[in-house]
């Protein structure tokens, strides 16, 4: 299924120029994202002092992600994936670049909500395309290794990014950090021009399936999301992951806002400390991502995924019970490690199981379904924290994560290698042609 000659497939990843360039520019782009992760909530907090307003910004972004997910997978499966990545980078470069320009003239809080709404559309398209691009850069037996390297390098950016963003925000204001984020998208755009992806089966104009008409493309756009949902439903391990992640993502989306608010208002720390703590979270992400390939190979999928959420549950529980900055930093580190390990394992499994011609639609459906309640969760969680403090909500989050980990032990998620037992190849594009994949 890889489509590469045996000699090419045997090459180590470090010898693959396309993967190396992709790896480098995405690390740089992630560094910019880390700046924005700190700067945008701080900008709202400085202007309004409201945790609920921070949560609203996150919720608006979440709504944009979900709405885009309804059609994004079909677009990614039907059009050139490299050009889609470049389009998303160009759009985000312009959108985020507006904030420091307008803020220099006359600060406008409403602009942040508008920018986040539109930027989230291109973020979702990029995320879906990113997942499919990895499958078009490396062979399927290298996907876990490639994801481990990508996520580990991204995590390095997330170690340096928040600390640098906190320092930049403290010295020059949050808008300067947002300007750096915008610039990173511009550099990523240039780097993507130098990579080449293997053609994805089924995109428009692909000779293997004949010339698709515009009418057929529009039809696929209408049913594409349903195609992805049906594949998820007929694949028991992916069905279980989707259901359980719908519960956890309801809470995860707003957790960064909770961390920032807890550090600033609960523990009385400044912007630089916020940056350093989130940098430590990036270190947790790095270590978990770097170790994910080894852990998955050694312990198996089920132990990694359930253990990761159990770790995150314990970390959040301690964070809610102990009001201490070093303890908070340690728990944020462990929380990030757990969430990252579960995420890398989940994404790699989905890439290994899903046929290439469906990967965009399945990825889009997976993220859209399990993120469907996330904007509401972010708004609710931050509102509760703003009104009652962080302790009660954090204990509730910990209990939910632990419940999810225990529930997973009674589903196909518990298996060591759920990817090794697969059903027949997908015979057609229509949703009713998607076979059941038994796990």
MIZAZA-216103 format. One line per 2 residues: number of its first residue (from 1); for each residue x, y negated, z negated of C-alpha. Coordinates in pm, 1 decimal. Each point is the difference from the previous one (the first is absolute). Layout:
% MIZAZA-216103
NUM = X Y Z ~ ...
//
This chain:
% MIZAZA-216103
1 = 0.0 0.0 0.0 ~ 297.3 -228.6 -33.4
3 = 48.5 -59.5 370.1 ~ 380.1 -26.6 -33.0
5 = 268.6 215.8 145.2 ~ 160.0 238.4 -247.7
7 = 330.5 -185.8 7.8 ~ -173.2 -326.2 -80.9
9 = -208.8 152.1 -276.4 ~ 316.5 124.7 -169.6
11 = 149.6 -350.2 -28.4 ~ 17.5 -140.7 -353.5
13 = -210.4 -307.2 -66.1 ~ 306.7 -218.7 -40.8
15 = 87.3 67.3 366.3 ~ -342.9 -104.1 125.2
17 = 30.7 -362.0 115.2 ~ -375.1 -57.4 24.3
19 = -59.8 121.9 -352.1 ~ 297.9 -195.6 -136.1
21 = -119.1 -328.9 151.2 ~ -356.1 62.8 -115.9
23 = 132.8 85.0 -345.3 ~ 202.2 -321.9 -21.0
25 = -266.9 -244.8 116.8 ~ -266.3 151.8 -221.9
27 = 227.8 -29.7 -301.8 ~ 46.0 -368.5 79.7
29 = -371.9 -49.0 50.5 ~ -68.3 173.2 -330.9
31 = 239.7 -241.2 -169.1 ~ -218.4 -283.0 126.9
33 = -312.7 179.0 -119.6 ~ 153.8 23.5 -346.1
35 = 35.5 -377.4 -2.6 ~ -366.2 -39.3 90.0
37 = -105.4 258.5 -259.5 ~ 128.8 -231.0 -272.2
39 = -49.7 -339.6 162.7 ~ -367.2 14.6 100.5
41 = -139.9 97.1 -343.0 ~ 231.9 -253.3 -163.3
43 = -119.3 -272.3 237.8 ~ -362.3 69.3 -94.8
45 = 86.1 27.8 -368.6 ~ 191.2 -329.1 4.1
47 = -285.8 -177.0 174.8 ~ -295.0 148.1 -191.6
49 = 129.9 187.0 -307.3 ~ -261.4 267.7 73.3
51 = 53.9 376.7 12.7 ~ -340.7 32.7 168.0
53 = 114.2 -229.2 283.5 ~ 306.9 219.3 43.1
55 = -225.8 304.4 16.5 ~ -224.7 -170.9 254.4
57 = 299.3 -57.2 229.0 ~ 90.9 367.3 -26.6
59 = -363.3 101.3 55.2 ~ -28.6 -208.0 319.7
61 = 310.8 168.5 133.7 ~ -150.4 337.3 -91.3
63 = -321.5 -73.7 189.7 ~ 203.8 -92.6 307.8
65 = 191.4 327.2 -24.7 ~ -318.8 204.1 -23.7
67 = -181.6 -170.8 288.0 ~ 305.3 33.7 223.1
69 = 27.5 366.3 -90.6 ~ -335.6 69.1 163.5
71 = 145.6 -62.8 346.8 ~ 374.7 -26.5 -56.5
73 = 79.4 368.9 36.7 ~ -161.4 21.2 342.1
75 = 190.9 -307.2 118.5 ~ 327.1 148.3 -120.2
77 = -69.3 334.9 166.0 ~ -100.1 -168.3 327.5
79 = 261.0 -270.1 53.4 ~ 376.3 -26.6 1.4
81 = 111.6 34.9 -361.3 ~ 318.3 -206.4 26.7
83 = -190.7 -292.6 148.3 ~ -258.7 32.7 -274.6
85 = 273.6 -27.0 -263.7 ~ 141.3 -307.7 171.4
87 = -342.7 -164.7 26.7 ~ -58.4 49.1 -372.4
89 = 337.1 -148.6 -91.0 ~ -56.3 -301.7 224.5
91 = -342.9 -67.7 -148.1 ~ 122.9 25.5 -359.3
93 = 297.7 -224.4 77.5 ~ -238.6 -272.8 111.9
95 = -257.8 50.1 -275.4 ~ 238.8 3.3 -294.4
97 = 199.1 -282.2 155.3 ~ -309.9 -221.1 -25.7
99 = 1.6 5.6 -380.3 ~ 327.0 -185.5 -71.0
101 = -66.9 -243.1 285.3 ~ -347.1 -94.5 -126.3
103 = 111.6 3.3 -364.6 ~ 272.7 -252.0 79.9
105 = -267.1 -241.7 124.3 ~ -298.4 66.8 -226.6
107 = -45.9 319.5 -207.7 ~ -318.9 187.3 88.7
109 = -99.9 306.2 -203.5 ~ -260.6 100.4 257.6
111 = 276.7 48.2 256.2 ~ 143.0 287.9 -201.5
113 = -327.7 190.5 20.8 ~ -32.0 -64.2 374.0
115 = 357.8 104.9 69.8 ~ -31.6 313.0 -213.2
117 = -323.2 95.7 173.5 ~ 151.5 -16.2 347.3
119 = 344.6 125.3 -101.5 ~ -156.7 309.9 -155.3
121 = -142.2 92.6 341.5 ~ 346.1 7.6 153.2
123 = 146.3 161.8 -309.6 ~ -239.8 292.6 32.3
125 = 70.0 37.0 372.0 ~ 371.8 -6.1 -75.0
127 = -29.0 256.6 -278.2 ~ -193.6 242.6 218.9
129 = 240.2 -48.6 290.2 ~ 298.7 36.9 -231.9
131 = -115.5 346.7 -106.7 ~ -55.7 111.2 359.2
133 = 329.1 -154.7 111.3 ~ 194.9 221.4 -239.8
135 = -161.6 304.0 161.8 ~ 111.0 -136.5 340.5
137 = 354.7 -71.9 -119.4 ~ 89.6 333.5 -161.5
139 = -105.7 362.2 26.3 ~ -259.0 136.3 -240.6
141 = 254.2 198.3 -200.6 ~ 184.1 -327.4 -66.7
143 = -304.8 -203.2 -106.7 ~ 43.5 45.5 -375.8
145 = 370.5 -88.6 28.9 ~ -74.8 -304.0 215.3
147 = -273.1 -122.8 -235.4 ~ 229.1 51.6 -297.6
149 = 270.5 -215.8 159.4 ~ -242.4 -268.1 112.8
151 = -171.4 -24.7 -335.8 ~ 328.6 9.1 -190.9
153 = 143.7 -282.9 208.0 ~ -323.1 -195.8 -29.3
155 = 24.3 48.8 -374.1 ~ 348.9 -151.0 -2.0
157 = -157.6 -306.4 158.7 ~ -264.6 7.0 -270.8
159 = 270.6 2.9 -266.7 ~ 175.3 -308.3 134.8
161 = -310.5 -171.2 136.6 ~ -200.5 -69.7 -318.5
163 = 307.4 -116.3 -192.7 ~ 100.7 -231.3 285.2
165 = -359.6 -113.1 46.9 ~ -30.2 -82.1 -369.0
167 = 322.8 -200.5 16.4 ~ -103.7 -179.1 319.6
169 = -348.0 -71.7 -139.5 ~ 154.0 -133.4 -320.8
171 = 241.6 -228.3 185.0 ~ -193.9 -106.3 310.2
173 = -358.5 111.6 -59.3 ~ -197.9 302.9 121.2
175 = -47.9 -144.0 350.8 ~ 373.0 31.9 66.8
177 = -22.3 373.4 -71.4 ~ -299.2 27.3 234.6
179 = 201.4 -174.9 272.3 ~ 271.3 265.5 -37.5
181 = -266.8 268.6 42.1 ~ -117.7 -163.4 322.8
183 = 357.2 -8.8 129.1 ~ 45.7 371.3 -69.4
185 = -291.9 80.0 230.4 ~ 168.3 -200.1 275.6
187 = 323.8 196.8 -37.8 ~ -190.6 329.0 -5.9
189 = -173.9 -102.5 321.9 ~ 335.7 -48.6 172.6
191 = 134.4 331.2 -129.2 ~ -299.4 198.4 123.4
193 = 74.3 -117.7 352.1 ~ 309.0 224.7 -3.8
195 = -164.0 331.1 -92.4 ~ -179.3 254.4 214.6
197 = -267.8 242.3 -116.1 ~ -96.0 325.1 164.2
199 = -336.1 -42.9 176.0 ~ -290.0 101.9 -221.4
201 = -231.3 262.3 141.9 ~ -330.3 -153.0 98.2
203 = 76.7 -373.5 13.3 ~ -138.0 -196.6 294.3
205 = 179.3 69.5 323.4 ~ 170.9 317.3 -122.2
207 = 29.1 225.4 309.4 ~ -44.9 321.0 -199.6
209 = -370.1 -79.2 -47.0 ~ -66.3 -205.2 312.2
211 = -94.6 -365.6 29.6 ~ -250.2 -93.9 -269.0
213 = -265.0 -251.4 103.1 ~ -91.1 -307.6 -201.3
215 = -341.5 149.6 -65.6 ~ 159.1 309.7 -147.7
217 = 226.4 -217.4 -213.6 ~ -297.7 -190.4 -140.1
219 = -177.2 328.4 -68.9 ~ 306.3 123.8 -187.6
221 = 8.6 -323.8 -197.4 ~ -355.2 64.4 -118.2
223 = 53.1 363.8 -99.2 ~ 370.0 -12.0 -89.0
225 = -51.4 -60.7 -370.6 ~ -250.9 284.0 -16.1
227 = 253.0 226.5 171.9 ~ 252.6 -69.9 -272.3
229 = -254.3 49.2 -278.3 ~ -113.8 335.9 139.2
231 = 360.5 122.9 22.2 ~ 57.6 -101.0 -361.3
233 = -319.7 170.8 -111.5 ~ 80.5 322.9 182.8
235 = 350.9 13.5 -147.6 ~ -51.1 95.7 -366.0
237 = 327.7 -136.1 -137.4 ~ -46.3 -334.6 176.5
239 = -363.4 -9.6 -111.1 ~ 105.7 46.4 -363.0
241 = 273.0 -262.6 29.3 ~ -241.8 -249.8 152.4
243 = -258.3 46.4 -275.7 ~ 248.8 -24.6 -286.5
245 = 189.1 -292.3 152.0 ~ -328.1 -187.6 39.0
247 = -15.7 5.3 -380.1 ~ 362.7 -102.1 -60.3
249 = 15.9 -268.1 269.0 ~ -301.2 -167.7 -161.7
251 = 247.2 -87.1 -277.3 ~ 341.7 -7.2 171.4
253 = -68.2 -295.3 229.9 ~ -28.1 -244.0 -288.8
255 = 279.1 140.5 -217.6 ~ 273.4 -237.3 120.1
257 = -223.4 -295.8 -88.1 ~ -57.3 155.8 -343.6
259 = 374.8 45.2 -54.0 ~ 68.9 -361.3 94.0
261 = -280.7 -137.5 -216.2 ~ 99.1 217.7 -296.0
263 = 361.3 -115.9 20.5 ~ -87.2 -367.6 44.2
265 = -291.7 -36.1 -242.0 ~ 8.3 308.4 -222.1
267 = 375.3 -2.2 -64.1 ~ 70.6 -367.6 74.0
269 = 272.7 53.5 260.1 ~ 102.4 -231.9 285.9
271 = 9.5 56.2 376.3 ~ 357.7 128.3 -2.6
273 = -80.8 273.7 -252.0 ~ -299.8 98.9 211.7
275 = 235.8 35.0 296.5 ~ 248.9 209.1 -196.4
277 = -267.0 236.6 -130.6 ~ -144.0 50.4 348.6
279 = 354.1 56.5 124.3 ~ 29.3 280.0 -254.9
281 = -325.2 137.0 140.1 ~ 174.7 -1.5 336.8
283 = 280.2 206.6 -151.9 ~ -257.8 255.7 -109.6
285 = -139.2 2.9 353.0 ~ 349.0 48.6 143.2
287 = 93.3 290.1 -223.9 ~ -332.1 176.8 56.0
289 = 16.2 -48.2 376.8 ~ 362.3 112.7 19.2
291 = -78.4 309.9 -203.4 ~ -332.2 80.5 167.4
293 = 143.6 225.6 270.5 ~ 198.9 203.0 -255.5
295 = -288.1 15.3 -248.4 ~ -249.8 99.9 265.1
297 = 233.9 271.9 125.0 ~ 84.2 123.4 -351.0
299 = -328.6 -32.3 -187.4 ~ -250.6 8.2 282.6
301 = -277.0 -242.7 89.6 ~ -243.5 76.8 -281.3
303 = 245.4 -42.5 -287.3 ~ 136.1 -323.3 147.3
305 = -338.3 -161.4 60.3 ~ -168.2 94.3 -327.8
307 = 315.6 -63.8 -201.4 ~ 35.3 -343.1 158.9
309 = -345.6 -110.4 -113.3 ~ 53.6 145.1 -345.8
311 = 319.1 -207.3 -25.9 ~ -182.3 -314.4 114.2
313 = -275.4 65.7 -256.1 ~ 247.3 25.4 -288.5
315 = 181.0 -315.9 110.6 ~ -317.8 -208.3 22.0
317 = -118.7 128.9 -338.2 ~ 322.3 -111.3 -171.9
319 = -13.4 -336.4 177.8 ~ -347.5 -56.3 -141.0
321 = 95.7 98.8 -355.0 ~ 340.7 -166.6 -47.4
323 = 48.0 -378.6 31.8 ~ 369.6 -12.4 72.8
325 = 184.0 -127.5 309.1 ~ 262.1 280.3 26.4
327 = -273.8 260.8 -49.3 ~ -214.1 -174.9 261.6
329 = 291.2 5.9 243.9 ~ 62.0 370.8 -62.2
331 = -365.9 92.0 43.3 ~ -34.0 -200.5 321.8
333 = 311.2 184.6 125.0 ~ -154.5 340.8 -78.4
335 = -339.3 -97.7 139.5 ~ 157.8 -105.9 329.9
337 = 200.7 322.1 18.5 ~ -309.7 212.4 -48.8
339 = -214.5 -186.2 252.0 ~ 280.7 7.2 257.2
341 = 66.8 372.7 -32.8 ~ -369.5 77.7 41.5
343 = -22.3 -236.6 297.1 ~ 299.1 141.1 190.3
345 = -122.0 356.3 -51.4 ~ -352.0 -89.1 111.4
347 = 109.8 -188.9 311.7 ~ 246.7 269.3 107.5
349 = -258.5 274.3 -41.6 ~ -248.4 -191.5 213.9
351 = 261.1 -53.1 272.9 ~ 92.5 368.7 -1.1
353 = -357.2 128.4 15.4 ~ -157.6 -242.0 246.8
355 = 41.5 42.4 379.3 ~ 177.0 -300.3 153.3
357 = -294.8 -105.9 216.1 ~ -213.2 -36.5 -313.1
359 = 257.8 -139.4 -241.4 ~ -102.4 -365.7 31.0
361 = -369.3 73.4 -49.6 ~ 59.1 240.4 -287.2
363 = 238.8 -243.2 -171.7 ~ -246.4 -285.2 47.0
365 = -291.0 206.1 -131.3 ~ 206.5 127.7 -292.8
367 = 105.8 -346.5 -113.8 ~ -335.7 -161.6 70.7
369 = -205.6 258.5 -187.3 ~ 219.0 23.3 -306.8
371 = 45.9 -379.9 -6.2 ~ -368.6 -76.2 46.7
373 = -55.4 -90.5 -366.0 ~ 343.5 -155.9 -57.0
375 = -98.8 -368.7 49.4 ~ -279.4 39.1 -254.3
377 = 239.3 178.2 -233.6 ~ 264.0 -273.6 28.9
379 = -255.3 -273.2 -68.2 ~ -155.2 191.7 -291.8
381 = 330.0 102.5 -159.3 ~ 152.6 -348.4 11.7
383 = -324.3 -157.0 -127.1 ~ -2.0 238.6 -297.4
385 = 365.8 -69.9 -73.3 ~ -57.1 -374.9 21.9
387 = -292.5 18.3 -242.7 ~ 101.7 269.5 -246.6
389 = 376.8 34.5 40.1 ~ 198.2 283.4 154.0
391 = -13.1 268.3 -271.1 ~ -349.3 143.2 51.4
393 = 6.2 -1.3 382.1 ~ 346.6 158.2 8.2
395 = -108.4 282.3 -232.1 ~ -297.3 59.1 229.5
397 = 229.6 13.3 304.3 ~ 225.6 252.2 -175.7
399 = -296.2 223.5 -86.3 ~ -120.4 -8.7 359.8
401 = 342.6 94.1 141.9 ~ 31.0 291.2 -241.2
403 = -348.0 123.4 92.6 ~ 93.3 -9.9 368.8
405 = 319.2 200.4 -62.0 ~ -192.0 266.5 -193.1
407 = -277.6 16.6 261.0 ~ 256.3 55.0 276.8
409 = 102.8 326.4 -165.7 ~ -338.4 145.1 103.6
411 = 34.5 -99.7 368.2 ~ 226.4 100.5 293.4
413 = 231.0 -284.7 -108.6 ~ 149.2 235.5 -259.5
415 = 159.4 220.6 268.5 ~ 373.6 -2.8 52.5
417 = -5.9 -18.7 381.5 ~ -347.7 -99.1 126.3
419 = 149.9 -102.4 335.7 ~ 109.1 352.2 94.0
421 = -348.0 138.0 62.6 ~ -159.7 -185.0 288.5
423 = -294.3 49.0 227.2 ~ -2.0 -2.5 381.9
425 = 107.1 -310.5 194.4 ~ -266.0 -265.7 54.1
427 = -153.1 82.1 342.5 ~ -161.9 -334.2 78.0
429 = -54.7 -362.7 -90.4 ~ -364.9 16.2 -105.8
431 = -70.5 21.2 -369.2 ~ -195.0 320.9 42.2
433 = 306.5 164.8 152.9 ~ 211.6 -49.1 -312.1
435 = 60.7 348.1 -145.4 ~ -6.7 95.0 -362.2
437 = 354.5 23.6 -135.2 ~ 1.1 251.5 -282.0
439 = 230.2 -54.5 -294.8
//
